[in-house]
């Protein structure tokens, strides 16, 4: 075994530098970038709210806020610490905010409404992933962007993590030759995984299922790592654990008569921030942040697997589990000359045991420092070799392996830093959700679904 440590990006990354679509907004203008935000829930007010205020105060300023829930919008105004106008409608915010960017952090199924309106009114957009939830809404966004001449950035933060980037380095350098197949398994633990089923994400009409809301992360990583686009998806999925699959159920965890015997009981009142965002504002829209994971209304899948065929000939076997004892993932790339494999947070494959109940809180943090004495490992093993190489990368404390803060820097300050085309736009947004949409349809139709059935975008064998 030979150990190699990544110190910085190699020349391969530098060779692919390119400006991202909004570089002109931040580069040398001398003015702060003006932001208007629609959607002031937990993700909106933290990652796209207080984190920006804290880390980019010299670069950005909020000029408008809107949410269908006026209580949450007013709280966002307080959290951001300024006299930011709160508008009564999205249209009013577009008319008056004079923003450079509209940030969309609403329920997934409404992304298209706000993205298209913003583009049509001449605004550039940053949207949370997934870009949208079905192929028709996807087409609306693509058409509006093309017609408007404005741009949409899709916030694929996982791409920007140190670990993901350094894996990309090895693949771009053909470390084990041409890749032919991939095995990719993602595990959500019973704390984080269950949380999708107590929120709006558990309804197909809201989030398009975890094939779209969650797995878009994973499919985008695959597309980026492989530098290719999907052509066909075959999938299987079912709802076998959450929802109707229990002998008792309530409406919400607060005051539930079954809390003493329910392992999934969750006390939202222990989180002051969430209480202020949600229970304190239920009177406006009735939304329950601590809904029952056994609700009969839940109609998404909790067990999923898919086979994806790419335009460059690579075949991917993918699975997503939503009720694992631990949270993490592992992936293996099989090449003509060998195999590369790596993982994150598999307890028996790392030195320390994480508190699984706090794992998602770590992902939501914005820290950028390394954890002393801990690394991520990438294994490369050449065919016919008796030894393998271990490439180590620092394990970062912050959200998504440091990807969160790095993505925001590339959007707002480090606008010339775009290694391996890491900044993602609507094509990347489309190709990630189309895999999930195709998987969803494959389950419903009980057959493989071609990407060409969903879009007139022609999948590219080599993206760049």
C-alpha positions as a Markdown table, in Angstrom:
| # | Residue | x | y | z |
|---|---|---|---|---|
| 1 | Unk | 0.0 | 0.0 | 0.0 |
| 2 | Unk | 1.2 | 3.5 | -0.9 |
| 3 | Unk | -0.2 | 6.6 | 0.7 |
| 4 | Unk | -0.6 | 9.8 | -1.2 |
| 5 | Unk | -1.9 | 13.1 | 0.2 |
| 6 | Unk | -3.7 | 15.7 | -1.8 |
| 7 | Unk | -2.3 | 19.1 | -1.0 |
| 8 | Unk | -4.1 | 21.3 | -3.6 |
| 9 | Unk | -5.9 | 20.9 | -6.9 |
| 10 | Unk | -3.6 | 19.7 | -9.6 |
| 11 | Unk | -2.9 | 21.2 | -13.0 |
| 12 | Unk | -5.8 | 19.2 | -14.4 |
| 13 | Unk | -8.2 | 21.4 | -12.5 |
| 14 | Unk | -6.5 | 24.6 | -13.5 |
| 15 | Unk | -6.7 | 23.7 | -17.1 |
| 16 | Unk | -10.5 | 23.6 | -17.0 |
| 17 | Unk | -11.0 | 27.0 | -15.2 |
| 18 | Unk | -13.8 | 29.0 | -16.6 |
| 19 | Unk | -15.9 | 31.9 | -15.4 |
| 20 | Unk | -19.4 | 31.1 | -14.1 |
| 21 | Unk | -22.4 | 32.9 | -15.5 |
| 22 | Unk | -22.6 | 35.6 | -12.9 |
| 23 | Unk | -18.9 | 36.6 | -12.8 |
| 24 | Unk | -19.6 | 40.1 | -14.0 |
| 25 | Unk | -21.9 | 40.8 | -11.0 |
| 26 | Unk | -19.2 | 40.4 | -8.4 |
| 27 | Unk | -15.9 | 41.1 | -10.3 |
| 28 | Unk | -14.7 | 44.7 | -9.7 |
| 29 | Unk | -18.1 | 46.3 | -9.6 |
| 30 | Unk | -17.4 | 48.0 | -6.2 |
| 31 | Unk | -21.1 | 47.5 | -5.3 |
| 32 | Unk | -22.7 | 44.9 | -3.1 |
| 33 | Unk | -24.7 | 42.2 | -4.8 |
| 34 | Unk | -28.4 | 42.7 | -4.1 |
| 35 | Unk | -30.4 | 39.6 | -3.2 |
| 36 | Unk | -34.1 | 39.0 | -3.1 |
| 37 | Unk | -35.3 | 35.8 | -1.5 |
| 38 | Unk | -38.5 | 33.8 | -1.9 |
| 39 | Unk | -38.9 | 31.0 | 0.7 |
| 40 | Unk | -37.8 | 31.6 | 4.3 |
| 41 | Unk | -38.0 | 28.2 | 5.8 |
| 42 | Unk | -35.1 | 26.5 | 7.7 |
| 43 | Unk | -32.8 | 26.1 | 4.6 |
| 44 | Unk | -33.6 | 29.5 | 3.3 |
| 45 | Unk | -33.0 | 31.4 | 6.5 |
| 46 | Unk | -29.9 | 29.5 | 7.5 |
| 47 | Unk | -27.8 | 28.5 | 4.5 |
| 48 | Unk | -29.1 | 31.2 | 2.2 |
| 49 | Unk | -29.8 | 33.7 | 4.9 |
| 50 | Unk | -27.9 | 34.1 | 8.1 |
| 51 | Unk | -24.8 | 32.4 | 6.7 |
| 52 | Unk | -24.6 | 34.9 | 3.9 |
| 53 | Unk | -25.1 | 37.8 | 6.3 |
| 54 | Unk | -22.3 | 36.4 | 8.5 |
| 55 | Unk | -19.8 | 35.4 | 5.9 |
| 56 | Unk | -20.4 | 37.8 | 3.0 |
| 57 | Unk | -21.5 | 41.0 | 4.6 |
| 58 | Unk | -19.0 | 43.0 | 2.6 |
| 59 | Unk | -20.2 | 41.5 | -0.7 |
| 60 | Unk | -24.0 | 41.0 | -0.5 |
| 61 | Unk | -27.1 | 42.7 | 0.9 |
| 62 | Unk | -30.7 | 41.6 | 1.0 |
| 63 | Unk | -33.2 | 44.0 | -0.7 |
| 64 | Unk | -36.3 | 41.9 | -0.4 |
| 65 | Unk | -38.0 | 38.9 | 1.3 |
| 66 | Unk | -41.2 | 37.0 | 0.5 |
| 67 | Unk | -42.9 | 33.9 | 1.8 |
| 68 | Unk | -46.5 | 32.7 | 1.6 |
| 69 | Unk | -46.2 | 32.5 | 5.4 |
| 70 | Unk | -45.9 | 36.2 | 6.6 |
| 71 | Unk | -44.7 | 35.1 | 10.1 |
| 72 | Unk | -41.7 | 33.3 | 8.7 |
| 73 | Unk | -40.9 | 36.2 | 6.4 |
| 74 | Unk | -41.0 | 38.6 | 9.4 |
| 75 | Unk | -38.7 | 36.2 | 11.4 |
| 76 | Unk | -36.2 | 36.1 | 8.5 |
| 77 | Unk | -36.1 | 39.9 | 8.5 |
| 78 | Unk | -35.2 | 39.8 | 12.2 |
| 79 | Unk | -32.7 | 37.0 | 11.8 |
| 80 | Unk | -30.9 | 38.8 | 9.0 |
| 81 | Unk | -30.5 | 41.9 | 11.3 |
| 82 | Unk | -31.6 | 44.7 | 9.0 |
| 83 | Unk | -34.5 | 46.7 | 7.7 |
| 84 | Unk | -35.1 | 44.5 | 4.7 |
| 85 | Unk | -38.4 | 45.0 | 3.0 |
| 86 | Unk | -40.8 | 42.2 | 3.4 |
| 87 | Unk | -43.3 | 42.1 | 0.4 |
| 88 | Unk | -46.9 | 41.0 | 0.3 |
| 89 | Unk | -46.4 | 39.2 | -3.0 |
| 90 | Unk | -43.6 | 37.8 | -5.2 |
| 91 | Unk | -44.6 | 40.0 | -8.0 |
| 92 | Unk | -44.3 | 43.1 | -5.8 |
| 93 | Unk | -40.8 | 42.0 | -4.7 |
| 94 | Unk | -39.8 | 41.6 | -8.3 |
| 95 | Unk | -41.1 | 45.1 | -9.1 |
| 96 | Unk | -39.5 | 46.9 | -6.2 |
| 97 | Unk | -36.4 | 45.0 | -4.9 |
| 98 | Unk | -33.9 | 46.0 | -7.6 |
| 99 | Unk | -32.1 | 42.7 | -7.0 |
| 100 | Unk | -29.2 | 41.2 | -8.9 |
| 101 | Unk | -30.2 | 37.7 | -7.9 |
| 102 | Unk | -33.5 | 36.1 | -6.9 |
| 103 | Unk | -32.8 | 33.2 | -4.5 |
| 104 | Unk | -35.5 | 30.5 | -4.7 |
| 105 | Unk | -35.8 | 28.3 | -1.5 |
| 106 | Unk | -39.4 | 27.3 | -1.6 |
| 107 | Unk | -41.2 | 23.9 | -1.7 |
| 108 | Unk | -39.6 | 22.0 | -4.6 |
| 109 | Unk | -42.8 | 21.8 | -6.7 |
| 110 | Unk | -43.1 | 25.6 | -6.7 |
| 111 | Unk | -39.5 | 26.3 | -7.9 |
| 112 | Unk | -40.6 | 26.6 | -11.5 |
| 113 | Unk | -43.2 | 29.2 | -10.8 |
| 114 | Unk | -40.7 | 31.6 | -9.1 |
| 115 | Unk | -37.8 | 30.8 | -11.4 |
| 116 | Unk | -39.8 | 31.5 | -14.6 |
| 117 | Unk | -41.4 | 34.7 | -13.2 |
| 118 | Unk | -38.0 | 36.0 | -12.2 |
| 119 | Unk | -36.4 | 35.2 | -15.5 |
| 120 | Unk | -39.2 | 36.7 | -17.4 |
| 121 | Unk | -38.8 | 39.9 | -15.4 |
| 122 | Unk | -35.1 | 40.1 | -16.2 |
| 123 | Unk | -33.5 | 38.6 | -13.1 |
| 124 | Unk | -30.8 | 36.1 | -12.7 |
| 125 | Unk | -31.7 | 33.3 | -10.3 |
| 126 | Unk | -30.1 | 31.0 | -7.7 |
| 127 | Unk | -32.2 | 28.0 | -6.9 |
| 128 | Unk | -31.9 | 25.3 | -4.3 |
| 129 | Unk | -31.8 | 21.8 | -5.7 |
| 130 | Unk | -33.7 | 20.1 | -7.1 |
| 131 | Unk | -34.3 | 22.6 | -9.9 |
| 132 | Unk | -37.9 | 21.4 | -10.1 |
| 133 | Unk | -39.9 | 18.2 | -9.9 |
| 134 | Unk | -41.2 | 17.0 | -13.3 |
| 135 | Unk | -40.3 | 17.2 | -17.0 |
| 136 | Unk | -42.9 | 19.8 | -17.9 |
| 137 | Unk | -41.8 | 22.2 | -15.3 |
| 138 | Unk | -38.2 | 21.6 | -16.3 |
| 139 | Unk | -39.0 | 22.5 | -19.9 |
| 140 | Unk | -40.7 | 25.8 | -18.7 |
| 141 | Unk | -37.5 | 26.8 | -16.9 |
| 142 | Unk | -35.2 | 25.9 | -19.8 |
| 143 | Unk | -37.4 | 27.8 | -22.2 |
| 144 | Unk | -37.6 | 30.8 | -20.0 |
| 145 | Unk | -33.9 | 31.0 | -19.4 |
| 146 | Unk | -33.2 | 30.8 | -23.2 |
| 147 | Unk | -35.8 | 33.4 | -24.0 |
| 148 | Unk | -34.8 | 35.8 | -21.2 |
| 149 | Unk | -31.0 | 35.7 | -21.8 |
| 150 | Unk | -30.6 | 35.5 | -18.0 |
| 151 | Unk | -29.0 | 32.7 | -16.0 |
| 152 | Unk | -29.9 | 30.2 | -13.3 |
| 153 | Unk | -27.4 | 28.7 | -10.9 |
| 154 | Unk | -28.5 | 25.4 | -9.3 |
| 155 | Unk | -27.0 | 25.0 | -5.9 |
| 156 | Unk | -25.3 | 21.6 | -6.1 |
| 157 | Unk | -23.2 | 22.1 | -3.0 |
| 158 | Unk | -21.9 | 18.5 | -2.8 |
| 159 | Unk | -19.8 | 19.0 | -5.9 |
| 160 | Unk | -17.8 | 21.6 | -4.1 |
| 161 | Unk | -16.6 | 19.4 | -1.2 |
| 162 | Unk | -12.9 | 18.8 | -0.9 |
| 163 | Unk | -13.5 | 15.0 | -1.1 |
| 164 | Unk | -15.8 | 15.2 | -4.2 |
| 165 | Unk | -13.3 | 17.5 | -6.0 |
| 166 | Unk | -10.3 | 15.3 | -5.3 |
| 167 | Unk | -12.2 | 12.2 | -6.5 |
| 168 | Unk | -13.0 | 14.2 | -9.6 |
| 169 | Unk | -9.3 | 14.9 | -10.0 |
| 170 | Unk | -8.4 | 11.2 | -10.1 |
| 171 | Unk | -11.3 | 10.4 | -12.6 |
| 172 | Unk | -10.4 | 13.3 | -14.8 |
| 173 | Unk | -6.8 | 12.0 | -14.9 |
| 174 | Unk | -8.0 | 8.5 | -15.9 |
| 175 | Unk | -6.3 | 7.1 | -12.9 |
| 176 | Unk | -7.8 | 3.6 | -13.6 |
| 177 | Unk | -8.5 | 4.1 | -17.3 |
| 178 | Unk | -11.9 | 4.4 | -18.9 |
| 179 | Unk | -14.7 | 3.9 | -16.4 |
| 180 | Unk | -17.1 | 1.2 | -17.4 |
| 181 | Unk | -19.4 | 0.8 | -14.3 |
| 182 | Unk | -20.2 | 2.3 | -11.0 |
| 183 | Unk | -21.7 | 1.0 | -7.7 |
| 184 | Unk | -23.2 | 3.8 | -5.6 |
| 185 | Unk | -25.0 | 3.3 | -2.3 |
| 186 | Unk | -26.4 | 6.1 | -0.1 |
| 187 | Unk | -27.7 | 5.5 | 3.5 |
| 188 | Unk | -29.9 | 7.9 | 5.4 |
| 189 | Unk | -30.1 | 7.1 | 9.1 |
| 190 | Unk | -33.3 | 6.7 | 11.1 |
| 191 | Unk | -33.0 | 10.3 | 12.4 |
| 192 | Unk | -32.4 | 12.3 | 9.2 |
| 193 | Unk | -34.2 | 9.8 | 7.0 |
| 194 | Unk | -37.3 | 9.9 | 9.0 |
| 195 | Unk | -37.3 | 13.7 | 8.9 |
| 196 | Unk | -38.2 | 13.6 | 5.2 |
| 197 | Unk | -41.4 | 11.7 | 6.1 |
| 198 | Unk | -42.6 | 14.1 | 8.8 |
| 199 | Unk | -42.3 | 17.1 | 6.5 |
| 200 | Unk | -43.8 | 18.2 | 3.1 |
| 201 | Unk | -41.2 | 16.1 | 1.4 |
| 202 | Unk | -43.2 | 12.9 | 2.1 |
| 203 | Unk | -45.8 | 14.0 | -0.4 |
| 204 | Unk | -45.1 | 13.2 | -4.1 |
| 205 | Unk | -46.9 | 16.4 | -5.2 |
| 206 | Unk | -44.6 | 18.6 | -3.1 |
| 207 | Unk | -41.1 | 17.1 | -3.6 |
| 208 | Unk | -41.4 | 14.7 | -6.4 |
| 209 | Unk | -40.3 | 11.9 | -4.1 |
| 210 | Unk | -36.7 | 11.4 | -2.7 |
| 211 | Unk | -35.8 | 10.3 | -6.2 |
| 212 | Unk | -35.9 | 14.0 | -7.0 |
| 213 | Unk | -35.5 | 15.9 | -3.8 |
| 214 | Unk | -32.7 | 13.9 | -2.2 |
| 215 | Unk | -31.2 | 11.8 | -5.0 |
| 216 | Unk | -30.7 | 14.8 | -7.3 |
| 217 | Unk | -27.6 | 15.4 | -5.1 |
| 218 | Unk | -26.3 | 12.0 | -5.9 |
| 219 | Unk | -27.2 | 11.9 | -9.6 |
| 220 | Unk | -25.6 | 15.3 | -10.1 |
| 221 | Unk | -22.4 | 14.0 | -8.6 |
| 222 | Unk | -22.5 | 11.0 | -10.9 |
| 223 | Unk | -23.0 | 13.2 | -13.9 |
| 224 | Unk | -20.2 | 15.4 | -12.9 |
| 225 | Unk | -17.7 | 12.7 | -11.9 |
| 226 | Unk | -18.4 | 10.8 | -15.1 |
| 227 | Unk | -18.5 | 13.9 | -17.3 |
| 228 | Unk | -21.4 | 12.4 | -19.1 |
| 229 | Unk | -25.2 | 12.4 | -19.2 |
| 230 | Unk | -27.9 | 9.7 | -18.7 |
| 231 | Unk | -29.8 | 8.0 | -21.5 |
| 232 | Unk | -31.9 | 5.4 | -19.8 |
| 233 | Unk | -33.1 | 4.5 | -16.3 |
| 234 | Unk | -34.6 | 1.3 | -14.8 |
| 235 | Unk | -35.8 | 1.5 | -11.2 |
| 236 | Unk | -37.5 | -0.2 | -8.4 |
| 237 | Unk | -39.1 | 1.5 | -5.3 |
| 238 | Unk | -41.7 | 1.0 | -2.6 |
| 239 | Unk | -43.0 | 2.4 | 0.6 |
| 240 | Unk | -42.5 | -0.4 | 3.1 |
| 241 | Unk | -41.3 | 1.3 | 6.4 |
| 242 | Unk | -42.9 | 4.7 | 6.9 |
| 243 | Unk | -46.5 | 6.0 | 6.2 |
| 244 | Unk | -49.2 | 3.4 | 6.4 |
| 245 | Unk | -46.8 | 0.7 | 7.6 |
| 246 | Unk | -47.5 | 0.9 | 11.3 |
| 247 | Unk | -50.2 | -0.1 | 13.7 |
| 248 | Unk | -50.6 | 3.4 | 15.2 |
| 249 | Unk | -50.3 | 7.0 | 14.1 |
| 250 | Unk | -51.0 | 10.5 | 15.2 |
| 251 | Unk | -51.1 | 14.0 | 13.5 |
| 252 | Unk | -48.0 | 15.5 | 15.0 |
| 253 | Unk | -45.4 | 14.6 | 17.6 |
| 254 | Unk | -46.4 | 17.4 | 20.0 |
| 255 | Unk | -49.0 | 16.0 | 22.3 |
| 256 | Unk | -49.2 | 12.7 | 20.5 |
| 257 | Unk | -50.7 | 9.9 | 22.7 |
| 258 | Unk | -48.3 | 7.4 | 21.2 |
| 259 | Unk | -45.1 | 9.2 | 21.9 |
| 260 | Unk | -44.0 | 6.8 | 24.7 |
| 261 | Unk | -44.0 | 3.8 | 22.4 |
| 262 | Unk | -42.9 | 5.5 | 19.2 |
| 263 | Unk | -39.2 | 5.3 | 18.4 |
| 264 | Unk | -39.6 | 8.1 | 15.9 |
| 265 | Unk | -41.1 | 10.6 | 18.4 |
| 266 | Unk | -39.3 | 13.9 | 17.9 |
| 267 | Unk | -39.6 | 16.9 | 20.3 |
| 268 | Unk | -39.4 | 20.0 | 18.1 |
| 269 | Unk | -39.7 | 22.2 | 21.2 |
| 270 | Unk | -36.1 | 21.5 | 22.1 |
| 271 | Unk | -35.0 | 23.5 | 19.0 |
| 272 | Unk | -35.8 | 27.2 | 19.6 |
| 273 | Unk | -35.0 | 28.2 | 16.1 |
| 274 | Unk | -37.4 | 25.6 | 14.6 |
| 275 | Unk | -40.1 | 26.6 | 17.1 |
| 276 | Unk | -39.9 | 30.2 | 16.0 |
| 277 | Unk | -40.0 | 29.2 | 12.3 |
| 278 | Unk | -42.8 | 26.6 | 12.4 |
| 279 | Unk | -45.0 | 26.1 | 15.4 |
| 280 | Unk | -45.1 | 29.8 | 16.1 |
| 281 | Unk | -46.3 | 30.4 | 12.6 |
| 282 | Unk | -48.7 | 27.5 | 12.1 |
| 283 | Unk | -51.6 | 29.9 | 12.4 |
| 284 | Unk | -50.9 | 31.3 | 9.0 |
| 285 | Unk | -50.8 | 28.2 | 6.8 |
| 286 | Unk | -51.3 | 25.1 | 9.1 |
| 287 | Unk | -48.0 | 23.5 | 8.1 |
| 288 | Unk | -46.7 | 21.0 | 10.7 |
| 289 | Unk | -43.0 | 20.6 | 10.8 |
| 290 | Unk | -43.3 | 17.7 | 13.2 |
| 291 | Unk | -45.9 | 15.7 | 11.3 |
| 292 | Unk | -46.3 | 12.0 | 12.0 |
| 293 | Unk | -44.0 | 9.7 | 10.0 |
| 294 | Unk | -46.8 | 7.1 | 10.0 |
| 295 | Unk | -49.3 | 9.4 | 8.2 |
| 296 | Unk | -51.5 | 7.7 | 5.6 |
| 297 | Unk | -50.9 | 10.7 | 3.3 |
| 298 | Unk | -47.3 | 9.8 | 2.8 |
| 299 | Unk | -46.9 | 8.5 | -0.8 |
| 300 | Unk | -43.2 | 8.6 | -1.6 |
| 301 | Unk | -40.9 | 5.7 | -1.7 |
| 302 | Unk | -38.6 | 4.8 | 1.3 |
| 303 | Unk | -36.7 | 2.0 | -0.5 |
| 304 | Unk | -35.1 | 2.8 | -3.9 |
| 305 | Unk | -32.7 | 1.3 | -6.4 |
| 306 | Unk | -31.9 | 2.1 | -10.0 |
| 307 | Unk | -29.7 | 1.2 | -13.0 |
| 308 | Unk | -28.6 | 4.1 | -15.1 |
| 309 | Unk | -27.0 | 3.9 | -18.5 |
| 310 | Unk | -24.9 | 6.8 | -19.6 |
| 311 | Unk | -24.2 | 8.2 | -23.1 |
| 312 | Unk | -20.5 | 7.2 | -22.7 |
| 313 | Unk | -21.5 | 3.6 | -22.0 |
| 314 | Unk | -21.1 | 3.6 | -18.2 |
| 315 | Unk | -23.6 | 1.6 | -16.3 |
| 316 | Unk | -24.4 | 2.7 | -12.7 |
| 317 | Unk | -26.1 | 0.7 | -10.0 |
| 318 | Unk | -27.6 | 3.0 | -7.4 |
| 319 | Unk | -29.5 | 2.6 | -4.2 |
| 320 | Unk | -31.0 | 4.9 | -1.5 |
| 321 | Unk | -32.0 | 3.6 | 2.0 |
| 322 | Unk | -34.0 | 5.9 | 4.3 |
| 323 | Unk | -33.9 | 3.9 | 7.6 |
| 324 | Unk | -30.3 | 2.9 | 8.2 |
| 325 | Unk | -28.7 | 2.8 | 11.7 |
| 326 | Unk | -26.0 | 5.1 | 10.3 |
| 327 | Unk | -25.7 | 7.8 | 7.6 |
| 328 | Unk | -23.1 | 7.8 | 4.9 |
| 329 | Unk | -22.3 | 6.6 | 1.4 |
| 330 | Unk | -19.9 | 4.4 | -0.6 |
| 331 | Unk | -19.0 | 4.4 | -4.2 |
| 332 | Unk | -16.8 | 2.3 | -6.5 |
| 333 | Unk | -15.7 | 3.1 | -10.1 |
| 334 | Unk | -14.6 | 0.1 | -12.2 |
| 335 | Unk | -12.2 | 1.0 | -14.9 |
| 336 | Unk | -10.4 | -0.8 | -17.7 |
| 337 | Unk | -7.2 | -0.6 | -15.7 |
| 338 | Unk | -8.4 | -0.9 | -12.2 |
| 339 | Unk | -10.8 | 0.3 | -9.5 |
| 340 | Unk | -11.3 | 3.4 | -7.5 |
| 341 | Unk | -13.5 | 3.4 | -4.4 |
| 342 | Unk | -14.2 | 5.7 | -1.5 |
| 343 | Unk | -16.8 | 6.4 | 1.2 |
| 344 | Unk | -18.0 | 8.8 | 3.8 |
| 345 | Unk | -19.1 | 8.3 | 7.4 |
| 346 | Unk | -19.4 | 4.5 | 7.3 |
| 347 | Unk | -18.8 | 3.9 | 11.0 |
| 348 | Unk | -16.8 | 0.6 | 10.8 |
| 349 | Unk | -14.6 | 2.1 | 8.0 |
| 350 | Unk | -13.5 | 5.2 | 10.0 |
| 351 | Unk | -11.8 | 5.7 | 13.3 |
| 352 | Unk | -14.6 | 7.4 | 15.2 |
| 353 | Unk | -18.3 | 6.9 | 15.8 |
| 354 | Unk | -20.5 | 9.8 | 15.1 |
| 355 | Unk | -23.6 | 10.7 | 17.1 |
| 356 | Unk | -26.2 | 9.7 | 14.5 |
| 357 | Unk | -28.9 | 11.9 | 16.0 |
| 358 | Unk | -26.7 | 15.0 | 15.3 |
| 359 | Unk | -25.4 | 14.0 | 11.9 |
| 360 | Unk | -27.7 | 16.3 | 9.9 |
| 361 | Unk | -26.9 | 19.3 | 12.2 |
| 362 | Unk | -23.3 | 18.9 | 11.2 |
| 363 | Unk | -24.3 | 18.9 | 7.5 |
| 364 | Unk | -26.1 | 22.2 | 8.1 |
| 365 | Unk | -23.1 | 23.9 | 9.6 |
| 366 | Unk | -20.9 | 26.2 | 7.6 |
| 367 | Unk | -17.5 | 25.4 | 9.2 |
| 368 | Unk | -14.5 | 25.2 | 6.9 |
| 369 | Unk | -11.8 | 23.8 | 9.1 |
| 370 | Unk | -10.4 | 20.3 | 9.0 |
| 371 | Unk | -11.0 | 17.8 | 11.8 |
| 372 | Unk | -7.6 | 17.1 | 13.5 |
| 373 | Unk | -6.3 | 13.6 | 12.8 |
| 374 | Unk | -9.2 | 12.6 | 10.5 |
| 375 | Unk | -9.1 | 12.1 | 6.7 |
| 376 | Unk | -11.2 | 10.8 | 3.9 |
| 377 | Unk | -9.6 | 8.0 | 1.9 |
| 378 | Unk | -9.8 | 7.2 | -1.8 |
| 379 | Unk | -8.5 | 3.8 | -2.8 |
| 380 | Unk | -7.0 | 3.2 | -6.2 |
| 381 | Unk | -6.0 | -0.4 | -7.2 |
| 382 | Unk | -4.5 | -1.2 | -10.5 |
| 383 | Unk | -5.3 | -4.5 | -12.3 |
| 384 | Unk | -2.6 | -7.1 | -11.8 |
| 385 | Unk | -1.0 | -5.1 | -9.0 |
| 386 | Unk | -0.4 | -6.6 | -5.5 |
| 387 | Unk | -0.7 | -3.2 | -3.8 |
| 388 | Unk | -3.2 | -0.4 | -3.8 |
| 389 | Unk | -2.7 | 3.4 | -3.3 |
| 390 | Unk | -4.5 | 5.4 | -0.6 |
| 391 | Unk | -5.1 | 9.0 | -1.4 |
| 392 | Unk | -6.1 | 11.0 | 1.6 |
| 393 | Unk | -8.0 | 14.3 | 1.9 |
| 394 | Unk | -8.9 | 16.3 | 5.0 |
| 395 | Unk | -12.2 | 15.6 | 6.7 |
| 396 | Unk | -13.9 | 19.0 | 6.9 |
| 397 | Unk | -16.2 | 19.9 | 9.8 |
| 398 | Unk | -18.7 | 21.9 | 7.8 |
| 399 | Unk | -21.7 | 21.2 | 5.7 |
| 400 | Unk | -21.3 | 18.7 | 2.9 |
| 401 | Unk | -17.6 | 18.3 | 3.4 |
| 402 | Unk | -17.0 | 22.0 | 3.1 |
| 403 | Unk | -18.9 | 22.2 | -0.1 |
| 404 | Unk | -21.4 | 24.7 | 1.3 |
| 405 | Unk | -19.0 | 27.5 | 2.0 |
| 406 | Unk | -16.9 | 26.8 | -1.1 |
| 407 | Unk | -20.0 | 27.0 | -3.4 |
| 408 | Unk | -21.1 | 30.3 | -1.9 |
| 409 | Unk | -17.6 | 31.7 | -2.3 |
| 410 | Unk | -17.6 | 30.8 | -5.9 |
| 411 | Unk | -20.9 | 32.5 | -6.4 |
| 412 | Unk | -20.2 | 35.7 | -4.5 |
| 413 | Unk | -16.4 | 36.3 | -4.3 |
| 414 | Unk | -14.1 | 33.7 | -6.0 |
| 415 | Unk | -15.8 | 34.1 | -9.3 |
| 416 | Unk | -12.8 | 33.0 | -11.3 |
| 417 | Unk | -12.5 | 29.7 | -9.5 |
| 418 | Unk | -14.4 | 27.1 | -11.5 |
| 419 | Unk | -12.3 | 23.9 | -11.5 |
| 420 | Unk | -13.7 | 21.1 | -13.6 |
| 421 | Unk | -16.7 | 23.2 | -14.5 |
| 422 | Unk | -18.0 | 22.8 | -10.9 |
| 423 | Unk | -20.5 | 25.6 | -11.2 |
| 424 | Unk | -23.9 | 24.2 | -12.2 |
| 425 | Unk | -26.6 | 25.7 | -14.4 |
| 426 | Unk | -29.9 | 24.6 | -15.8 |
| 427 | Unk | -28.5 | 21.8 | -18.0 |
| 428 | Unk | -26.9 | 20.2 | -14.9 |
| 429 | Unk | -30.1 | 20.8 | -13.0 |
| 430 | Unk | -32.2 | 19.2 | -15.7 |
| 431 | Unk | -30.0 | 16.1 | -16.1 |
| 432 | Unk | -29.9 | 15.3 | -12.4 |
| 433 | Unk | -33.7 | 15.6 | -11.9 |
| 434 | Unk | -34.5 | 13.8 | -15.2 |
| 435 | Unk | -32.8 | 10.7 | -13.7 |
| 436 | Unk | -35.1 | 10.8 | -10.7 |
| 437 | Unk | -38.1 | 11.6 | -12.8 |
| 438 | Unk | -37.3 | 8.7 | -15.1 |
| 439 | Unk | -36.8 | 6.4 | -12.1 |
| 440 | Unk | -40.2 | 7.4 | -10.7 |
| 441 | Unk | -41.8 | 6.7 | -14.1 |
| 442 | Unk | -40.0 | 3.4 | -14.5 |
| 443 | Unk | -41.5 | 2.2 | -11.2 |
| 444 | Unk | -45.0 | 3.4 | -12.3 |
| 445 | Unk | -44.7 | 2.0 | -15.8 |
| 446 | Unk | -42.7 | -1.1 | -14.9 |
| 447 | Unk | -40.2 | -0.6 | -17.7 |
| 448 | Unk | -37.0 | 1.2 | -18.5 |
| 449 | Unk | -37.5 | 4.9 | -19.3 |
| 450 | Unk | -35.3 | 6.8 | -21.8 |
| 451 | Unk | -34.3 | 10.4 | -21.0 |
| 452 | Unk | -35.4 | 11.2 | -24.6 |
| 453 | Unk | -39.0 | 10.5 | -23.5 |
| 454 | Unk | -38.8 | 13.4 | -21.0 |
| 455 | Unk | -36.8 | 16.1 | -22.8 |
| 456 | Unk | -35.5 | 17.3 | -26.2 |
| 457 | Unk | -32.1 | 17.8 | -24.6 |
| 458 | Unk | -29.8 | 15.3 | -26.3 |
| 459 | Unk | -27.6 | 13.5 | -23.7 |
| 460 | Unk | -23.9 | 14.1 | -24.2 |
| 461 | Unk | -21.3 | 11.3 | -24.0 |
| 462 | Unk | -18.7 | 13.9 | -22.9 |
| 463 | Unk | -20.1 | 17.0 | -21.2 |
| 464 | Unk | -16.8 | 19.0 | -21.5 |
